[in-house]
Amino acid sequence: MLGMPESRSIVGMRLPLAHNATVFAFILRIGLPALSVCLGGTPRLAQAQDFCQSCEVQVGLGGTYHYWGTTGSLVLPVSLTWSDNRYELAAFRFTDQQLLPFPGTHRERLMADPYWGASLSRRWRLFDHGPVQGYFGFGLAGRSESDELSATRWDFAEQLGLRFHLPGSRVIGEVTMRHWSNGGIRLPNHGQDFATVTFRLNSGIFGIGKTDQSTVHPPFKIDRPLETNPLESELLP
């Protein structure tokens, strides 16, 4: 450069190169271990098949409410459970506006417009009584928009439900009460309350439950020679 000492220009050129080299080294330091973990943790096909042996897909219907009154939206749920109902990944479509009546009036307050939601929960079994099983779940929920029900799009997800087998059949169903809220982190936080009724969809895409698995025994061959009792062989002439 004109009017600039040669030593200063060389230092100015080295600074960006040193910064880029530091950033590149940092990326390699973080990226390579992460890549090795990802590649090493990739499940094999056999492991994936074993994982899906307990997967169940359920579809059904539901509705929204607040306290003891309905808020008027139909809910379309699709859920995937695995590991003997210990985990649930579910998607929900809230198809209508949710309106909350003002007490003592004919006016209604708009709480939410139609939106999409999803949740990932860990379930714990509370009891087993014949074909009925009680469970409690807790996890996280995501919403496609914020509204009067919750000012945040990421909420805590709670559920309490019953899982049942219909008598004389392999049909499995669930009745679940669900609540999403941000725990008061931001207001408003009325919470999303809804209930769902779902039934297992035995599509064959995923594995089947243990109740549907049967052991296949090898056929009995008549021409197979029978073992001779040593005592009988001594008594016979």
C-alpha positions in Angstrom: 0.0 0.0 0.0 1.1 3.6 -0.7 2.1 5.6 2.3 2.0 2.5 4.6 5.1 0.7 5.9 5.6 -2.7 4.5 5.7 -4.3 7.9 2.3 -2.9 8.9 0.7 -4.2 5.7 2.1 -7.7 6.3 0.7 -7.7 9.8 -2.7 -6.5 8.5 -2.8 -9.4 6.1 -1.8 -11.9 8.8 -4.6 -11.0 11.2 -7.5 -12.1 9.0 -5.6 -15.3 8.1 -5.0 -16.1 11.7 -8.6 -15.4 12.6 -9.8 -17.7 9.8 -7.4 -20.4 10.9 -8.7 -20.2 14.4 -12.4 -20.4 13.3 -11.5 -23.4 11.0 -9.7 -25.2 13.8 -12.7 -24.6 16.1 -15.1 -26.0 13.5 -12.9 -29.1 13.1 -12.6 -29.5 16.8 -16.4 -29.5 17.3 -17.6 -30.9 14.0 -15.4 -34.0 13.7 -16.3 -35.4 17.2 -20.0 -34.6 16.5 -19.8 -36.3 13.1 -18.1 -39.4 14.5 -20.8 -39.6 17.2 -23.5 -39.3 14.6 -22.0 -41.9 12.4 -21.2 -44.3 15.2 -24.7 -43.9 16.7 -26.5 -44.6 13.4 -28.7 -47.7 14.1 -28.4 -50.7 11.9 -31.4 -52.1 10.0 -31.8 -55.0 12.4 -31.7 -52.6 15.4 -34.3 -50.4 13.7 -36.6 -53.4 13.1 -36.2 -54.4 16.8 -37.1 -50.8 17.8 -40.3 -50.8 15.7 -41.5 -54.1 17.0 -43.3 -52.2 19.8 -44.4 -49.2 17.7 -48.1 -48.5 17.5 -49.9 -45.9 15.4 -53.2 -44.5 16.7 -55.8 -42.2 15.2 -59.0 -40.8 16.5 -61.0 -37.7 17.5 -61.0 -35.2 20.3 -62.4 -31.9 21.5 -61.3 -28.8 23.4 -62.6 -27.4 26.7 -61.7 -25.0 29.5 -62.4 -26.0 33.0 -65.9 -27.7 32.7 -67.1 -25.9 29.5 -66.4 -26.7 25.9 -64.6 -24.2 23.7 -65.9 -25.7 20.4 -62.9 -27.0 18.4 -62.6 -30.5 16.9 -59.2 -32.1 17.4 -57.7 -34.7 14.9 -54.9 -36.7 16.6 -52.4 -39.0 15.2 -49.9 -40.6 17.7 -47.0 -43.0 17.6 -46.1 -44.9 20.8 -43.2 -47.2 21.3 -41.2 -49.1 24.0 -44.4 -50.7 25.5 -46.3 -47.3 25.6 -43.5 -45.6 27.5 -43.0 -42.8 24.8 -45.5 -41.0 22.6 -45.0 -38.7 19.6 -48.2 -37.1 18.5 -49.5 -34.5 16.0 -52.8 -32.6 16.4 -54.9 -30.5 14.2 -57.3 -28.0 16.0 -59.8 -27.5 13.2 -62.0 -24.6 14.6 -61.9 -21.4 16.5 -61.9 -21.8 20.3 -64.5 -19.5 21.9 -64.8 -19.1 25.7 -68.2 -17.7 26.8 -68.3 -14.8 29.2 -70.1 -15.8 32.4 -73.7 -14.5 32.6 -73.7 -13.2 29.0 -74.2 -14.4 25.5 -70.9 -13.0 24.4 -67.9 -15.1 23.6 -64.1 -14.5 23.7 -61.9 -15.7 21.0 -59.1 -17.8 22.6 -57.5 -19.4 19.5 -57.7 -19.8 15.8 -57.2 -23.2 14.1 -53.6 -24.3 14.4 -51.3 -27.3 14.3 -49.6 -28.8 17.4 -47.3 -31.6 18.3 -46.0 -33.2 21.5 -43.3 -35.6 22.7 -43.9 -37.2 26.1 -42.6 -39.8 28.4 -45.3 -42.0 30.0 -45.5 -43.7 33.3 -47.8 -46.6 34.2 -50.0 -45.9 37.2 -51.9 -49.1 37.5 -53.1 -52.3 35.7 -56.6 -53.6 36.3 -57.5 -56.4 33.9 -57.7 -55.0 30.4 -57.4 -51.4 31.6 -54.2 -49.5 32.2 -53.8 -46.0 33.7 -50.9 -43.8 32.8 -49.5 -40.3 33.3 -47.3 -38.4 30.8 -45.1 -35.4 30.7 -43.1 -33.7 27.9 -42.9 -30.8 25.6 -45.4 -29.4 23.0 -45.0 -27.1 20.0 -47.7 -24.9 18.5 -47.8 -23.3 15.1 -49.0 -20.0 16.6 -49.3 -18.2 19.9 -52.7 -16.8 21.1 -54.7 -16.1 24.3 -54.3 -19.7 25.4 -50.5 -19.4 25.5 -48.2 -16.5 24.7 -45.4 -19.0 23.7 -45.2 -21.6 21.0 -43.3 -24.0 23.2 -45.1 -25.4 26.2 -45.0 -28.1 28.7 -47.3 -31.1 27.9 -49.2 -33.1 30.5 -51.5 -36.0 30.0 -53.6 -38.4 32.1 -55.3 -41.3 30.4 -56.7 -44.9 30.3 -55.5 -47.5 27.9 -57.9 -50.5 27.3 -58.4 -53.7 25.3 -61.9 -54.4 23.9 -63.1 -57.8 25.1 -62.8 -60.6 22.6 -60.7 -58.6 20.1 -57.3 -57.2 19.6 -58.5 -53.5 19.4 -56.6 -51.2 21.7 -57.9 -47.8 22.5 -56.9 -44.8 24.7 -58.9 -42.0 26.4 -56.5 -39.1 27.3 -57.0 -35.8 29.0 -54.3 -33.3 27.9 -53.1 -29.9 29.0 -50.5 -27.6 27.4 -49.1 -24.5 29.1 -45.9 -22.5 29.5 -46.0 -22.7 33.4 -46.6 -19.0 33.7 -43.3 -18.0 32.0 -45.2 -15.5 29.8 -48.8 -14.2 30.0 -51.5 -14.8 28.8 -51.3 -18.5 29.8 -54.8 -19.9 30.1 -53.5 -23.3 28.7 -54.7 -25.6 26.0 -57.1 -28.2 27.4 -58.4 -31.0 25.2 -59.3 -34.7 25.3 -58.7 -37.4 22.7 -60.1 -40.8 22.0 -57.8 -42.9 19.8 -57.6 -46.5 18.5 -54.7 -48.5 17.2 -54.3 -48.5 13.4 -52.9 -51.9 12.5 -51.4 -50.9 9.2 -48.5 -53.3 9.2 -46.0 -50.5 8.5 -44.6 -50.8 12.1 -44.2 -53.8 14.4 -47.0 -55.4 16.3 -47.5 -55.6 20.0 -46.6 -58.5 22.2 -50.3 -59.4 22.5 -50.5 -60.0 18.8 -47.4 -62.2 18.5 -47.9 -65.9 18.5 -45.3 -68.7 18.7 -45.2 -71.0 15.7 -44.5 -74.6 16.7 -42.9 -77.0 14.2 -45.3 -79.6 12.8 -45.3 -83.1 14.3 -44.0 -85.7 11.9 -45.7 -89.1 12.1 -42.8 -90.9 10.3 -40.3 -89.7 12.9 -39.0 -92.8 14.9 -40.2 -92.8 18.5 -37.6 -93.3 21.3 -37.7 -96.7 22.9 -38.0 -97.0 26.6 -35.0 -99.0 27.9 -37.1 -100.8 30.6 -39.6 -101.9 27.9 -36.8 -103.3 25.7 -35.6 -105.4 28.6 -39.0 -106.9 29.3 -39.8 -107.7 25.7 -38.7 -111.1 24.5 
